[in-house]
Amino acid sequence: MGREITDREYSAKDYEQFNRRIHDQADQLKSIITSPNFGDEPLSIGAELELYLMDKSSQVSPVSLELLGLLKDNQFQSELNRFNLELNLSPTLAEGKPFSNITKEMLTKFNYLWKVAETLDTKPLAIGILPTLKQEDLSADNMTDLSRYRVLARELLKHRGEAFHIKIDGEESVDFKTSEVCVEGANTSFQVHLMTDRNKFANTFNAAQLTLPMALGVSANSPMLLGKCLWDETRVVLFKQSTDSRMPDASGWRQPARVTFGHGWVRKSGWELFSETVNLYHPIFPELYEEKVGSKGLPELAELNLHMGTTWPWNRAVYSNHGNGHLRIEFRALPAGPTALDMSANAAFSIGMAVGLEEKLDEYMSRIPFRFAEYNFYRAAKDGLNATILWPQNYQNKPVEVPIRNVIDDMLQVASDGLSKLKVDRQERDKYLTIIQRRLSKNINGASWIKSTFKHIRKTKTNDIACAEMLEEYFLNQMSGQPVSEWETRWK
């Protein structure tokens, strides 16, 4: 949602005009992506990193607007909550050393942020959910005072008609109701963008969906909420519940959730995902803009892009009119943290698997129904590296559950092949996929380190003190730059 939103009550006419506009633009897009030069540029990779701001007691520090004023850097942007920031990283060519480029920029920007934040007695932290977060932190008092956030909160609650119900059962449980959309802002992620060959988009996107459980299982880093140990990737279930604007008692059938794994395999073209979103989801921001065109005359399709940004699939299709235009895949499920090297490794593994599997996709899709892929995603979110998933086996005659760790191990070569197809340097491929392999061999990811360290400290201290001490240790490890597989495991 890059454009500013007007804080006003929308009329029936606003919705009618916006609805016509996005349908017309979806039709335009169908023609645009078949034009001869569309996407005819070198492939690139980009990323966005969402961060927490915490004080010296490891509690939230709601100073984002003051910090942005001091930073004077447009790559840093506000987020829904005042204790979060977003860092927009520069796009880099997929060929060569893209992940080293991303890592270098992340470290440079993070170190600058850390030095400036120190003047406000604040520390930035890359973690999926801050374990010390309290329910009172998730109130309107901590929402960033910008119209797009006020309107989002109002419209989601208006469409639902009652409070959001957050009920998560893991090792422990949380169960509460809230009218605050700020709960959604508790989730911070590392969102990776891959510009995709339009002729291969459907296969690459489907491969990204199919392999998402493996990426999520090995990268999980959000195991705690409100001081409780829940899912390894609690973000997945929290995000869905905290933005679910559907009425819970609708008869017969329910509207699809705005946070979703998806509705089925893409058949022919990325256009299907735009058409699907236009036809399945009511608008939240019926704003109309003057049409702008890019340098090559391609329309911006601002309303369509705005509408796409009000649904939150875990993999999203994105249209750009820059240059010759392109479609890209936004990998939205990866959590923030634990370190820059870990996040770049997660990106390399995710992208490599998607590209590496695209040409073999038919043999997998015929053996894994979409609902099984969705099942695998939620199992990986809940249990991380300890999950079991449904995966094809030789000579099988029924679905078989296997340890996700076995599939991740098999996918390392697939990912290497995929990165090779993108012309990523061999040394670069080996460097970042070795980080994934080290986690796998040690059976550790961010989530398991957080939970195990917290439980170890909690043996002799209170829950709150254990949370704070674990986070201080996490922060020091993050600042060391060493991947989580190399962090001290003092519970062993």
DACOR-V715074 format. One record per pair of residues at least 24 apart in sequence whose ideal C-beta (glycine too) atoms are under 8 Angstrom apart, sorted by the first residue. I is the first residue (numbers start at 1). GAP is how many residues later the second one is. D is the distance in whole Angstrom. If there is no record, write none. Layout:
BEGIN
i->I gap->GAP d->D
i->I gap->GAP d->D
END
This chain:
BEGIN
i->1 gap->147 d->6
i->1 gap->284 d->8
i->1 gap->305 d->6
i->1 gap->308 d->5
i->1 gap->309 d->7
i->2 gap->307 d->8
i->3 gap->284 d->7
i->3 gap->286 d->7
i->3 gap->299 d->7
i->3 gap->303 d->6
i->4 gap->142 d->8
i->4 gap->143 d->7
i->4 gap->144 d->7
i->5 gap->142 d->5
i->5 gap->143 d->4
i->5 gap->146 d->5
i->5 gap->147 d->8
i->5 gap->280 d->5
i->5 gap->282 d->6
i->6 gap->141 d->6
i->6 gap->145 d->8
i->6 gap->281 d->6
i->7 gap->140 d->4
i->7 gap->143 d->5
i->7 gap->144 d->6
i->10 gap->276 d->5
i->14 gap->272 d->4
i->14 gap->274 d->8
i->15 gap->267 d->8
i->15 gap->268 d->6
i->15 gap->271 d->5
i->17 gap->269 d->7
i->17 gap->271 d->6
i->18 gap->265 d->5
i->18 gap->268 d->3
i->18 gap->269 d->7
i->18 gap->270 d->6
i->18 gap->285 d->6
i->18 gap->289 d->8
i->19 gap->264 d->6
i->19 gap->267 d->8
i->21 gap->267 d->6
i->21 gap->282 d->5
i->21 gap->283 d->8
i->22 gap->256 d->5
i->22 gap->261 d->7
i->22 gap->281 d->5
i->22 gap->282 d->5
i->22 gap->285 d->5
i->23 gap->255 d->6
i->25 gap->274 d->8
i->25 gap->276 d->5
i->25 gap->278 d->6
i->25 gap->279 d->4
i->26 gap->245 d->8
i->26 gap->248 d->5
i->26 gap->249 d->5
i->26 gap->252 d->5
i->26 gap->278 d->6
i->28 gap->271 d->6
i->28 gap->273 d->7
i->29 gap->242 d->6
i->29 gap->245 d->6
i->29 gap->272 d->6
i->29 gap->275 d->7
i->29 gap->290 d->6
i->30 gap->239 d->8
i->30 gap->241 d->5
i->30 gap->245 d->8
i->32 gap->266 d->6
i->32 gap->267 d->8
i->32 gap->293 d->7
i->33 gap->165 d->6
i->33 gap->236 d->7
i->33 gap->237 d->7
i->33 gap->238 d->6
i->33 gap->292 d->8
i->33 gap->294 d->6
i->37 gap->259 d->8
i->37 gap->287 d->5
i->38 gap->160 d->6
i->38 gap->286 d->6
i->38 gap->287 d->5
i->38 gap->288 d->7
i->39 gap->156 d->8
i->39 gap->157 d->8
i->39 gap->158 d->7
i->39 gap->159 d->5
i->39 gap->285 d->6
i->39 gap->286 d->7
i->39 gap->287 d->4
i->39 gap->288 d->7
i->40 gap->284 d->5
i->41 gap->154 d->8
i->41 gap->282 d->5
i->41 gap->283 d->5
i->41 gap->285 d->7
i->42 gap->51 d->6
i->42 gap->52 d->7
i->42 gap->53 d->7
i->43 gap->50 d->7
i->43 gap->51 d->4
i->43 gap->52 d->7
i->43 gap->151 d->8
i->43 gap->152 d->5
i->43 gap->153 d->7
i->43 gap->154 d->7
i->43 gap->379 d->6
i->44 gap->47 d->5
i->44 gap->48 d->6
i->44 gap->49 d->6
i->44 gap->50 d->6
i->44 gap->54 d->8
i->44 gap->151 d->5
i->45 gap->46 d->7
i->45 gap->47 d->6
i->45 gap->48 d->8
i->45 gap->49 d->5
i->45 gap->53 d->5
i->45 gap->54 d->8
i->45 gap->57 d->7
i->45 gap->147 d->7
i->45 gap->148 d->7
i->45 gap->149 d->6
i->45 gap->150 d->7
i->45 gap->302 d->7
i->45 gap->306 d->7
i->46 gap->43 d->6
i->46 gap->44 d->7
i->46 gap->45 d->4
i->46 gap->46 d->7
i->46 gap->146 d->7
i->46 gap->147 d->4
i->46 gap->282 d->8
i->47 gap->42 d->5
i->47 gap->55 d->6
i->47 gap->143 d->6
i->47 gap->144 d->7
i->47 gap->145 d->5
i->47 gap->146 d->7
i->47 gap->296 d->8
i->47 gap->300 d->7
i->48 gap->38 d->6
i->48 gap->39 d->7
i->48 gap->40 d->5
i->48 gap->41 d->7
i->48 gap->142 d->8
i->48 gap->143 d->5
i->48 gap->145 d->8
i->49 gap->37 d->7
i->49 gap->38 d->5
i->49 gap->40 d->7
i->49 gap->57 d->7
i->49 gap->77 d->7
i->49 gap->141 d->5
i->49 gap->142 d->8
i->49 gap->287 d->6
i->49 gap->294 d->7
i->50 gap->29 d->6
i->50 gap->34 d->6
i->50 gap->35 d->7
i->50 gap->36 d->5
i->50 gap->37 d->8
i->50 gap->137 d->8
i->50 gap->138 d->4
i->50 gap->139 d->6
i->50 gap->140 d->8
i->50 gap->141 d->8
i->50 gap->286 d->6
i->51 gap->33 d->6
i->51 gap->34 d->5
i->51 gap->35 d->7
i->51 gap->36 d->7
i->51 gap->62 d->8
i->51 gap->73 d->5
i->51 gap->74 d->7
i->51 gap->75 d->6
i->51 gap->137 d->6
i->51 gap->285 d->7
i->52 gap->31 d->6
i->52 gap->32 d->6
i->52 gap->72 d->7
i->52 gap->73 d->5
i->52 gap->74 d->8
i->52 gap->75 d->6
i->52 gap->78 d->5
i->52 gap->136 d->6
i->52 gap->284 d->8
i->53 gap->30 d->5
i->53 gap->31 d->7
i->53 gap->32 d->7
i->53 gap->64 d->7
i->53 gap->69 d->5
i->53 gap->70 d->7
i->53 gap->71 d->6
i->53 gap->72 d->8
i->54 gap->29 d->7
i->54 gap->68 d->7
i->54 gap->69 d->6
i->54 gap->71 d->6
i->54 gap->76 d->7
i->54 gap->78 d->8
i->54 gap->417 d->7
i->55 gap->66 d->6
i->55 gap->67 d->6
i->55 gap->68 d->8
i->56 gap->65 d->6
i->56 gap->67 d->7
i->57 gap->411 d->6
i->58 gap->74 d->5
i->58 gap->409 d->7
i->58 gap->410 d->4
i->58 gap->413 d->4
i->58 gap->414 d->6
i->59 gap->73 d->6
i->59 gap->75 d->8
i->59 gap->78 d->8
i->60 gap->70 d->7
i->60 gap->72 d->8
i->60 gap->73 d->6
i->60 gap->77 d->5
i->60 gap->82 d->7
i->61 gap->59 d->7
i->61 gap->60 d->7
i->61 gap->61 d->4
i->61 gap->62 d->8
i->62 gap->80 d->5
i->63 gap->57 d->5
i->63 gap->59 d->6
i->64 gap->80 d->7
i->65 gap->79 d->7
i->65 gap->80 d->8
i->66 gap->54 d->6
i->67 gap->46 d->8
i->67 gap->49 d->7
i->67 gap->50 d->6
i->67 gap->53 d->6
i->67 gap->55 d->7
i->70 gap->46 d->5
i->70 gap->49 d->7
i->70 gap->50 d->8
i->71 gap->41 d->8
i->71 gap->42 d->7
i->71 gap->45 d->6
i->73 gap->36 d->8
i->73 gap->39 d->7
i->75 gap->34 d->7
i->76 gap->33 d->8
i->76 gap->37 d->7
i->78 gap->66 d->5
i->78 gap->68 d->7
i->79 gap->65 d->7
i->79 gap->106 d->6
i->80 gap->63 d->6
i->80 gap->64 d->6
i->80 gap->69 d->5
i->80 gap->72 d->8
i->80 gap->101 d->7
i->80 gap->102 d->7
i->80 gap->104 d->7
i->80 gap->105 d->4
i->81 gap->57 d->8
i->81 gap->61 d->5
i->81 gap->62 d->6
i->81 gap->63 d->7
i->81 gap->101 d->6
i->81 gap->104 d->4
i->81 gap->105 d->8
i->82 gap->60 d->5
i->82 gap->61 d->7
i->82 gap->62 d->5
i->83 gap->47 d->8
i->83 gap->54 d->7
i->83 gap->59 d->6
i->84 gap->101 d->6
i->84 gap->104 d->6
i->85 gap->28 d->7
i->85 gap->39 d->7
i->87 gap->26 d->8
i->91 gap->102 d->8
i->94 gap->100 d->7
i->94 gap->101 d->7
i->94 gap->257 d->8
i->94 gap->328 d->4
i->94 gap->329 d->7
i->94 gap->330 d->7
i->95 gap->327 d->7
i->95 gap->328 d->4
i->95 gap->329 d->7
i->96 gap->327 d->7
i->96 gap->328 d->7
i->96 gap->329 d->6
i->96 gap->332 d->7
i->97 gap->327 d->7
i->97 gap->328 d->6
i->97 gap->331 d->5
i->98 gap->326 d->7
i->98 gap->330 d->8
i->99 gap->245 d->4
i->99 gap->246 d->7
i->99 gap->248 d->6
i->99 gap->249 d->5
i->99 gap->325 d->8
i->99 gap->329 d->6
i->99 gap->332 d->8
i->99 gap->333 d->5
i->100 gap->244 d->8
i->100 gap->328 d->6
i->100 gap->331 d->8
i->102 gap->242 d->5
i->102 gap->245 d->7
i->103 gap->237 d->5
i->103 gap->238 d->6
i->103 gap->241 d->5
i->106 gap->234 d->4
i->106 gap->237 d->7
i->106 gap->238 d->8
i->107 gap->233 d->5
i->107 gap->374 d->7
i->110 gap->230 d->7
i->114 gap->365 d->8
i->123 gap->352 d->6
i->125 gap->212 d->8
i->125 gap->346 d->7
i->125 gap->349 d->8
i->125 gap->350 d->6
i->125 gap->353 d->7
i->126 gap->62 d->7
i->126 gap->64 d->8
i->126 gap->210 d->4
i->126 gap->211 d->4
i->126 gap->212 d->7
i->126 gap->213 d->8
i->126 gap->217 d->7
i->126 gap->352 d->6
i->127 gap->61 d->7
i->127 gap->94 d->6
i->127 gap->95 d->7
i->127 gap->208 d->8
i->127 gap->209 d->6
i->127 gap->210 d->5
i->127 gap->211 d->7
i->127 gap->319 d->8
i->127 gap->323 d->8
i->127 gap->347 d->7
i->128 gap->59 d->7
i->128 gap->60 d->6
i->128 gap->61 d->7
i->128 gap->92 d->8
i->128 gap->93 d->5
i->128 gap->94 d->3
i->128 gap->105 d->7
i->128 gap->106 d->7
i->128 gap->107 d->5
i->128 gap->207 d->3
i->128 gap->208 d->6
i->128 gap->209 d->7
i->128 gap->318 d->8
i->129 gap->57 d->5
i->129 gap->58 d->6
i->129 gap->59 d->7
i->129 gap->93 d->5
i->129 gap->95 d->6
i->129 gap->96 d->5
i->129 gap->105 d->6
i->129 gap->106 d->6
i->129 gap->109 d->7
i->130 gap->56 d->7
i->130 gap->341 d->8
i->131 gap->93 d->4
i->131 gap->94 d->8
i->131 gap->96 d->6
i->131 gap->319 d->7
i->131 gap->323 d->7
i->131 gap->336 d->5
i->131 gap->339 d->7
i->131 gap->340 d->6
i->132 gap->95 d->7
i->132 gap->332 d->8
i->132 gap->335 d->5
i->132 gap->336 d->6
i->132 gap->339 d->6
i->133 gap->53 d->6
i->133 gap->92 d->7
i->133 gap->93 d->6
i->134 gap->92 d->7
i->135 gap->41 d->7
i->135 gap->43 d->8
i->135 gap->91 d->6
i->138 gap->40 d->7
i->138 gap->42 d->6
i->138 gap->44 d->5
i->138 gap->45 d->5
i->138 gap->47 d->8
i->138 gap->48 d->6
i->139 gap->41 d->6
i->139 gap->43 d->6
i->140 gap->40 d->6
i->140 gap->42 d->7
i->142 gap->40 d->6
i->143 gap->37 d->8
i->143 gap->38 d->8
i->143 gap->39 d->5
i->143 gap->42 d->8
i->148 gap->137 d->8
i->149 gap->32 d->8
i->151 gap->133 d->8
i->151 gap->134 d->6
i->152 gap->29 d->6
i->152 gap->132 d->7
i->152 gap->133 d->8
i->152 gap->158 d->8
i->153 gap->27 d->7
i->153 gap->28 d->4
i->153 gap->29 d->8
i->155 gap->90 d->8
i->155 gap->129 d->5
i->155 gap->130 d->7
i->156 gap->25 d->6
i->156 gap->87 d->6
i->156 gap->89 d->5
i->156 gap->128 d->7
i->157 gap->24 d->7
i->157 gap->88 d->8
i->159 gap->86 d->4
i->159 gap->87 d->8
i->159 gap->123 d->7
i->159 gap->125 d->8
i->160 gap->84 d->7
i->160 gap->85 d->5
i->160 gap->86 d->7
i->160 gap->87 d->7
i->161 gap->86 d->6
i->162 gap->86 d->8
i->164 gap->77 d->6
i->164 gap->78 d->6
i->164 gap->79 d->8
i->164 gap->80 d->7
i->165 gap->76 d->7
i->165 gap->83 d->8
i->166 gap->72 d->7
i->166 gap->75 d->5
i->166 gap->76 d->6
i->167 gap->74 d->7
i->168 gap->57 d->7
i->168 gap->62 d->5
i->168 gap->63 d->7
i->168 gap->66 d->7
i->168 gap->69 d->5
i->168 gap->70 d->7
i->168 gap->73 d->8
i->169 gap->61 d->8
i->170 gap->53 d->8
i->170 gap->58 d->8
i->170 gap->59 d->6
i->170 gap->60 d->4
i->170 gap->61 d->5
i->170 gap->64 d->7
i->170 gap->212 d->7
i->171 gap->58 d->4
i->171 gap->59 d->7
i->171 gap->280 d->8
i->172 gap->56 d->4
i->172 gap->57 d->5
i->172 gap->58 d->6
i->173 gap->55 d->7
i->173 gap->57 d->8
i->174 gap->51 d->6
i->174 gap->52 d->6
i->174 gap->54 d->5
i->174 gap->56 d->7
i->178 gap->64 d->8
i->181 gap->61 d->7
i->181 gap->62 d->7
i->183 gap->55 d->7
i->183 gap->59 d->4
i->184 gap->54 d->8
i->184 gap->55 d->6
i->184 gap->58 d->4
i->184 gap->59 d->5
i->186 gap->39 d->7
i->186 gap->52 d->6
i->186 gap->56 d->8
i->187 gap->35 d->7
i->187 gap->48 d->4
i->187 gap->51 d->6
i->187 gap->52 d->5
i->188 gap->47 d->8
i->188 gap->147 d->7
i->188 gap->148 d->4
i->189 gap->46 d->7
i->189 gap->143 d->6
i->189 gap->144 d->7
i->189 gap->145 d->6
i->189 gap->146 d->6
i->189 gap->147 d->6
i->190 gap->144 d->5
i->190 gap->145 d->7
i->190 gap->146 d->5
i->190 gap->147 d->8
i->190 gap->153 d->5
i->190 gap->156 d->7
i->190 gap->157 d->7
i->191 gap->139 d->6
i->191 gap->140 d->7
i->191 gap->141 d->5
i->191 gap->143 d->7
i->192 gap->138 d->7
i->192 gap->139 d->4
i->192 gap->142 d->6
i->192 gap->154 d->8
i->192 gap->155 d->4
i->192 gap->158 d->6
i->192 gap->159 d->7
i->193 gap->125 d->7
i->193 gap->135 d->5
i->193 gap->136 d->7
i->193 gap->137 d->5
i->193 gap->138 d->8
i->194 gap->134 d->6
i->194 gap->135 d->5
i->194 gap->137 d->7
i->194 gap->157 d->5
i->194 gap->160 d->7
i->194 gap->161 d->8
i->195 gap->131 d->5
i->195 gap->132 d->8
i->195 gap->133 d->5
i->196 gap->74 d->8
i->196 gap->130 d->7
i->196 gap->131 d->6
i->196 gap->132 d->6
i->196 gap->133 d->6
i->198 gap->71 d->8
i->198 gap->72 d->7
i->198 gap->128 d->8
i->198 gap->129 d->6
i->200 gap->158 d->6
i->201 gap->65 d->8
i->201 gap->68 d->7
i->201 gap->69 d->4
i->201 gap->116 d->8
i->201 gap->126 d->6
i->201 gap->128 d->8
i->202 gap->64 d->4
i->202 gap->65 d->7
i->202 gap->66 d->6
i->202 gap->67 d->6
i->202 gap->68 d->7
i->202 gap->70 d->8
i->203 gap->155 d->4
i->203 gap->156 d->7
i->203 gap->158 d->5
i->204 gap->125 d->7
i->204 gap->150 d->5
i->204 gap->151 d->6
i->204 gap->154 d->5
i->205 gap->61 d->5
i->205 gap->65 d->7
i->205 gap->68 d->8
i->205 gap->110 d->7
i->205 gap->112 d->7
i->205 gap->124 d->6
i->205 gap->149 d->8
i->206 gap->59 d->5
i->206 gap->60 d->6
i->206 gap->152 d->8
i->206 gap->155 d->6
i->206 gap->159 d->7
i->207 gap->146 d->7
i->207 gap->147 d->5
i->207 gap->148 d->7
i->207 gap->149 d->8
i->207 gap->150 d->4
i->207 gap->151 d->5
i->207 gap->154 d->5
i->208 gap->107 d->5
i->208 gap->121 d->6
i->208 gap->123 d->7
i->208 gap->142 d->7
i->208 gap->145 d->8
i->208 gap->146 d->4
i->209 gap->52 d->7
i->209 gap->53 d->6
i->209 gap->56 d->8
i->209 gap->106 d->6
i->209 gap->161 d->8
i->209 gap->164 d->6
i->210 gap->147 d->7
i->210 gap->151 d->7
i->210 gap->154 d->6
i->210 gap->155 d->8
i->210 gap->158 d->7
i->210 gap->163 d->5
i->211 gap->139 d->7
i->211 gap->142 d->4
i->211 gap->143 d->6
i->211 gap->146 d->6
i->211 gap->200 d->6
i->211 gap->203 d->8
i->212 gap->49 d->8
i->212 gap->102 d->6
i->212 gap->103 d->7
i->212 gap->119 d->8
i->212 gap->121 d->6
i->212 gap->138 d->8
i->212 gap->161 d->8
i->212 gap->165 d->6
i->212 gap->168 d->8
i->213 gap->160 d->8
i->213 gap->163 d->4
i->213 gap->164 d->5
i->213 gap->166 d->7
i->213 gap->167 d->4
i->213 gap->174 d->7
i->213 gap->176 d->6
i->213 gap->191 d->7
i->214 gap->135 d->8
i->214 gap->139 d->7
i->214 gap->166 d->7
i->214 gap->190 d->7
i->214 gap->193 d->6
i->214 gap->194 d->5
i->214 gap->197 d->5
i->215 gap->116 d->8
i->215 gap->118 d->7
i->215 gap->119 d->7
i->215 gap->131 d->7
i->215 gap->134 d->6
i->215 gap->135 d->4
i->215 gap->138 d->7
i->216 gap->117 d->5
i->216 gap->118 d->7
i->216 gap->161 d->7
i->216 gap->164 d->5
i->216 gap->165 d->6
i->217 gap->163 d->4
i->217 gap->166 d->8
i->217 gap->167 d->5
i->217 gap->168 d->6
i->217 gap->170 d->6
i->217 gap->187 d->5
i->217 gap->188 d->8
i->217 gap->191 d->7
i->217 gap->228 d->8
i->218 gap->128 d->8
i->218 gap->131 d->7
i->218 gap->166 d->8
i->218 gap->167 d->6
i->218 gap->190 d->5
i->218 gap->218 d->6
i->218 gap->221 d->6
i->218 gap->222 d->7
i->218 gap->227 d->6
i->219 gap->115 d->6
i->219 gap->116 d->6
i->219 gap->123 d->7
i->219 gap->127 d->4
i->219 gap->130 d->8
i->219 gap->226 d->6
i->219 gap->227 d->7
i->220 gap->115 d->7
i->220 gap->160 d->8
i->220 gap->161 d->7
i->220 gap->164 d->4
i->220 gap->165 d->8
i->220 gap->225 d->5
i->220 gap->226 d->6
i->220 gap->227 d->4
i->220 gap->228 d->8
i->221 gap->114 d->4
i->221 gap->115 d->7
i->221 gap->116 d->5
i->221 gap->117 d->6
i->221 gap->224 d->7
i->221 gap->225 d->3
i->221 gap->226 d->6
i->221 gap->229 d->7
i->222 gap->113 d->5
i->222 gap->225 d->7
i->223 gap->161 d->8
i->223 gap->224 d->4
i->223 gap->225 d->8
i->223 gap->227 d->5
i->223 gap->228 d->5
i->224 gap->226 d->6
i->224 gap->227 d->7
i->224 gap->230 d->7
i->224 gap->243 d->8
i->227 gap->236 d->5
i->227 gap->237 d->7
i->227 gap->240 d->5
i->229 gap->222 d->5
i->229 gap->225 d->7
i->229 gap->226 d->8
i->231 gap->150 d->6
i->231 gap->151 d->5
i->231 gap->152 d->8
i->232 gap->149 d->7
i->232 gap->150 d->7
i->232 gap->151 d->6
i->232 gap->152 d->3
i->232 gap->153 d->8
i->232 gap->154 d->8
i->232 gap->213 d->8
i->232 gap->215 d->4
i->232 gap->216 d->7
i->233 gap->100 d->8
i->233 gap->102 d->7
i->233 gap->147 d->7
i->233 gap->148 d->4
i->233 gap->149 d->8
i->233 gap->151 d->7
i->233 gap->214 d->7
i->235 gap->100 d->6
i->235 gap->146 d->8
i->236 gap->78 d->8
i->236 gap->97 d->7
i->236 gap->141 d->8
i->236 gap->142 d->7
i->236 gap->145 d->4
i->237 gap->144 d->7
i->237 gap->145 d->8
i->239 gap->73 d->7
i->243 gap->69 d->7
i->255 gap->25 d->8
i->255 gap->26 d->8
i->255 gap->27 d->8
i->256 gap->24 d->5
i->256 gap->25 d->7
i->258 gap->52 d->7
i->258 gap->53 d->5
i->258 gap->54 d->6
i->259 gap->52 d->8
i->259 gap->53 d->5
i->259 gap->54 d->8
i->259 gap->55 d->8
i->260 gap->51 d->7
i->260 gap->52 d->8
i->260 gap->53 d->5
i->260 gap->54 d->8
i->261 gap->52 d->7
i->261 gap->53 d->6
i->261 gap->112 d->8
i->261 gap->113 d->4
i->261 gap->116 d->5
i->261 gap->117 d->8
i->262 gap->51 d->6
i->262 gap->52 d->8
i->262 gap->53 d->7
i->262 gap->108 d->7
i->262 gap->112 d->7
i->264 gap->106 d->5
i->265 gap->100 d->6
i->265 gap->105 d->6
i->270 gap->47 d->5
i->270 gap->57 d->5
i->273 gap->40 d->8
i->273 gap->43 d->8
i->273 gap->44 d->4
i->274 gap->30 d->7
i->274 gap->34 d->7
i->274 gap->43 d->6
i->274 gap->45 d->7
i->277 gap->30 d->7
i->277 gap->31 d->6
i->277 gap->34 d->6
i->278 gap->26 d->7
i->278 gap->29 d->7
i->281 gap->26 d->7
i->281 gap->29 d->7
i->281 gap->30 d->5
i->283 gap->24 d->6
i->283 gap->27 d->7
i->284 gap->26 d->4
i->285 gap->25 d->6
i->293 gap->28 d->7
i->294 gap->27 d->4
i->294 gap->28 d->6
i->294 gap->29 d->7
i->294 gap->31 d->7
i->295 gap->27 d->8
i->295 gap->28 d->7
i->296 gap->25 d->8
i->296 gap->27 d->6
i->296 gap->28 d->6
i->296 gap->29 d->7
i->298 gap->26 d->8
i->298 gap->27 d->5
i->314 gap->63 d->7
i->329 gap->25 d->7
i->333 gap->44 d->8
i->335 gap->111 d->7
i->337 gap->109 d->6
i->337 gap->141 d->7
i->338 gap->108 d->4
i->338 gap->111 d->7
i->338 gap->136 d->7
i->338 gap->139 d->7
i->338 gap->140 d->6
i->338 gap->145 d->8
i->338 gap->146 d->4
i->338 gap->149 d->8
i->339 gap->138 d->8
i->339 gap->139 d->5
i->339 gap->141 d->8
i->339 gap->142 d->6
i->339 gap->143 d->7
i->339 gap->144 d->6
i->339 gap->145 d->7
i->340 gap->141 d->7
i->341 gap->91 d->8
i->341 gap->94 d->6
i->341 gap->140 d->7
i->341 gap->141 d->8
i->341 gap->142 d->5
i->342 gap->93 d->7
i->342 gap->104 d->7
i->342 gap->141 d->5
i->342 gap->142 d->6
i->344 gap->88 d->6
i->345 gap->87 d->4
i->345 gap->88 d->7
i->345 gap->90 d->4
i->345 gap->91 d->5
i->345 gap->138 d->7
i->346 gap->90 d->8
i->348 gap->67 d->7
i->348 gap->71 d->6
i->348 gap->76 d->8
i->348 gap->80 d->8
i->348 gap->81 d->7
i->348 gap->84 d->4
i->348 gap->85 d->6
i->348 gap->88 d->8
i->349 gap->62 d->8
i->349 gap->63 d->8
i->349 gap->66 d->5
i->349 gap->83 d->7
i->349 gap->84 d->7
i->349 gap->87 d->5
i->351 gap->64 d->8
i->351 gap->67 d->7
i->351 gap->68 d->7
i->351 gap->71 d->7
i->352 gap->62 d->7
i->352 gap->63 d->3
i->352 gap->64 d->6
i->352 gap->65 d->8
i->352 gap->66 d->4
i->352 gap->67 d->4
i->352 gap->77 d->7
i->352 gap->81 d->7
i->353 gap->58 d->5
i->353 gap->61 d->6
i->353 gap->62 d->5
i->353 gap->65 d->6
i->354 gap->64 d->7
i->355 gap->63 d->3
i->355 gap->64 d->7
i->355 gap->66 d->5
i->355 gap->67 d->6
i->356 gap->58 d->4
i->356 gap->59 d->6
i->356 gap->60 d->7
i->356 gap->61 d->4
i->356 gap->62 d->3
i->356 gap->63 d->8
i->356 gap->65 d->7
i->357 gap->57 d->6
i->357 gap->61 d->7
i->358 gap->60 d->8
i->364 gap->28 d->7
i->367 gap->25 d->4
i->367 gap->29 d->8
i->368 gap->24 d->6
i->372 gap->27 d->7
i->376 gap->28 d->8
i->379 gap->25 d->7
i->380 gap->24 d->6
i->384 gap->61 d->6
i->384 gap->63 d->5
i->384 gap->64 d->7
i->385 gap->54 d->8
i->385 gap->55 d->7
i->385 gap->58 d->6
i->385 gap->59 d->8
i->385 gap->60 d->6
i->385 gap->63 d->7
i->405 gap->35 d->6
i->405 gap->38 d->7
i->408 gap->28 d->7
i->408 gap->32 d->6
i->409 gap->31 d->6
i->412 gap->24 d->7
i->412 gap->25 d->6
i->412 gap->28 d->8
i->435 gap->48 d->5
i->435 gap->50 d->7
i->438 gap->45 d->7
i->438 gap->47 d->4
i->438 gap->48 d->7
i->439 gap->44 d->8
i->439 gap->45 d->7
i->439 gap->46 d->5
i->442 gap->43 d->5
i->444 gap->40 d->7
i->444 gap->41 d->6
i->444 gap->45 d->7
i->445 gap->39 d->7
i->446 gap->38 d->5
i->449 gap->25 d->8
i->449 gap->35 d->6
i->449 gap->38 d->6
i->449 gap->40 d->7
i->450 gap->24 d->7
i->452 gap->37 d->7
i->452 gap->39 d->5
i->453 gap->36 d->8
i->453 gap->37 d->7
i->453 gap->38 d->6
i->455 gap->36 d->7
i->456 gap->34 d->6
i->456 gap->35 d->4
END
